[in-house]
Amino acid sequence: KKLSHGGSDDLFPTENRLSGRGVALAPHACELGVAGRQPANLKDRAQGLWRGAVDASDLLGAAVCVASTLAGTVKLDCFGSLASCDLEPSALRFLRRDLSESGDEGEREDKLAASLLGLEPSVFRLAGQPGQVLSHDGDLWLVPGAPGGFDALLQLRPRHPVVAKPEARCCRVGKNGPMGVMLETWSEVPMVEFPRLLQLMMGRHGSQLSAAKDARSGFLVEEPDEIVVFHCWHRVEGNEAMNSDSISLEQLLWLDVVDALAETEPCEEELVPAPRIVFADEGVTSRSELLEEEKARTGFQDKGVLPEDAPRLASLSFLKQYVLPEVMKEEVLPRLMPDSAGVGAVVRVFNASFSDAPALASAAAAAALASARATPLPATLDDLFAEDVDFRVPPPWAAPGAGPAQDPLRLFDLTSVILLNERSGLAMAFHCLQAEDPCSA
């Protein structure tokens, strides 16, 4: 389809274009920025402006089409952890941009986009799934174009990688408010400040090691059935993380889940399946609810638990299986809900789990698996060292480990329960991996 804004963009290489189903975007240079380009090497990132046409019946459909073309260009930023960062097309989306998110720079860009497109555009911002940190910030401007389509202007800006300092693991957190974005610095708290939680975490790890060394077990390989990791973050004074882009509190907690999984034994030398992490906000809880053994059902005994409360109560019930009420009262609550926070202080509850692992994550993985199955394997040593073997040409056999990499946590269930008090500036994260029965997988 011919681009409606002219053919000057034909001067740019074809590999820098963005195309997909109903989408044809070419690099475009204007007052907003430089022409878009794909990365030139592994350390480089795509950036710039693209302009073109989108075939769609409505605005939301056009935004979905453009988002699907960014798979492979936009990835996850996983806090420096060894993790899988590739995203499926369905994981990316464009959301309507609020006026509070624009700022002075956003308003200036919107005016330039309107003058370039000739009409007042609908503005969208690039986002991933809840909590995910993307490698790019993106803006999309759409105006009605040819019948049954839209004219689109896309801008991608690489984010500064969110990498914690070895001596002080800290991140810059941005919170939207009536006066704009407020920046805070959050730093990880050493778990030695919570000795009973540290003892719980190390005690379970030590019991697994002792079981593995027990000769009476009779197993050649002893896999851990349960792995527990605790983390804690708090708000501090200063700007130790000013060299990186700001993230939201939800994104900080999602990154903590990735970091916790990277510490576990199955992911010591394997990639953490970060795209599989599903992050959810389950509402708020109170001091009494955290300390009670069971949720009091006063007022709705006959109706049972309210549907909107069920996920939160299930997460708290799971947490209490490991953290006893006396530990919660003596070690966690004094810092999570101090007296200075006030009687009305509430704690937000977040949960993280794994989505169902698809048999094949993408078309590329399916092609790799099909290629691996089509390549023969040597049946005997004579096949490898026959007299007529020519070592100057590649062998016809499949290489060891050929095919798509397997998920190291495919046989584990993840349950993360995170408690956050924004007023006191503390987040307590509990992560638990439980092994599944391999015969049931």
Residue, then its C-alpha position, 0 to 999 in steps of 0.5 A: k500500500k502506498l504511503s499517504h505522506g509521500g515517497s521520500d522515506d524510500l531512501f531508508p534501508t528496507e530492514n529499518r521498516l516496520s511491517g506486519r498484518g495491515v501495517a506499513l511503517a517507514p522511517h521518517a525524520c521531522e522536528l519530532g526526532v530522527a528517522g527510525r532505525q533498527p539496532a545495528n548490533l547486540k548492544d544497540r536498540a531501535q529508536g526514532l520515528w516511523r510513519g505510514a498507514v494502518d488498515a483497521s476498522d477502528l482506533l483500538g484495532a489500529a493500535v493492536c496492529v501496530a503493537s503486534t509489529l513491535a515484537g522482537t524490537v521491544k523487549l523486557d528489561c529484567f534488572g540485569s538478571l539472566a532472563s528471557c526478554d523476548l515478548e510475544p506479539s500479544a504481550l504488547r499493547f497501546l493504551r490511551r495516554d492521559l493528560s497527567e502523563s503528558g507533561d510539557e514535553g508531551e504537549r509539545e510533541d502532540k502539537l508537532a504530531a498534529s501539524l504533521l498529520g494534519l488533524e488532531p490525533s488520538v494519542f497512545r502510549l506503549a505498555g506491556q502486561p501489568g508490572q513489566v518493564l519494557s526496553h522502550d518508551g513508545d508513543l503512537w499518534l493516529v488520525p483517520g486516513a484512507p477509507g478503512g484505515f489510519d495514518a500513523l506516526l510512531q516514536l520509540r525511545p530506548r530506556h536506560p537499563v534499570v541496573a542496580k549498583p552492586e554496593a547499593r541495590c536501588c532504583r528510581v521510582g516515579k509516582n504520578g501526582p497532581m503536581g507531576v511526577m514525584l521521584e523517589t529512591w527505593s533500596e533493597v534491605p539486607m535480610v539480616e535485618f529480619p533474622r527470623l525470616l532469614q532463618l526460615m529461608m536458609g533453614r529450608h535451603g539447608s534442609q534440602l541440602s541435607a536431604a540431598k546428602d542423605a545416602r539413605s534416600g536412594f535417589l541418584v538426583e535429589e531435586p528441591d521440592e520447595i524453594v523460599v526466597f524473601h526480599c525487602w525494599h524501602r524508601v530512602e533519601g538521596n538519588e543513588a539511582m538517578n542514572s536510570d529511567s524511573i519505574s513505577l512501584e508495581q514494576l519494581l515489585w515485578l522486577d523483584v520477582v524476576d530477581a528472586l527466581a534468578e537466585t533459585e537453583p533451577c535458574e543458576e545457569e538458565l534463563v528466568p522465564a520472565p515473560r511467563i510471570v503474571f503480576a496482579d494487584e489484589g487490593v488492600t489489607s489491614r493489620s487485623e487481617l494479617l494477624e488473624e488465622e482465618k478471615a472473619r466473615t461477619g456480615f456475610q457468613d451465609k454468602g461466603v467470601l466475596p469474589e473480589d476478596a477471594p484472591r487476596l485472602a488466598s494469598l494471605s492464607f498461603l503466606k501464613q503457612y510459612v510466616l507465623p503470626e508471631v513472626m509477622k507481629e514481632e518482625v514484619l509489622p513494626r516496619l511494615m505498619p509502624d505507629s508513625a504511619g497512622v491508624g488508617a494506614v493500609v497495605r496493598v497486596f500483590n500476587a505473582s504466578f506463572s502463566d500456562a507454559p505453551a508447548l511452543a512459545s513462538a513460530a521461531a521455536a516451532a521452526a527450530l523444533a521441526s528442524a531438529r526433528a528432521t535432522p538425523l541422529p547418529a545410531t552408532l559410533d561407526d556413523l560418527f567415525a566411518e572411514d569415508v567421513d570427510f571432516r572438511v564439511p559440516p557433519p549431517w548429524a544434529a548438534p547436542g542440545a539442538g532445538p528450542a531451550q526448555d523452560p527451567l521452571r516448567l515443573f514448578d509452580l510460583t506463588s509470590v505474595i508482596l505486601l506494600n505500604e507506600r506511606s511507611g515506604l516498605a515492601m516485603a516480598f515472599h516468593c515460593l517455588q513448589a515442584e510439580d509431579p513430573c508424571s502429571a506434566 
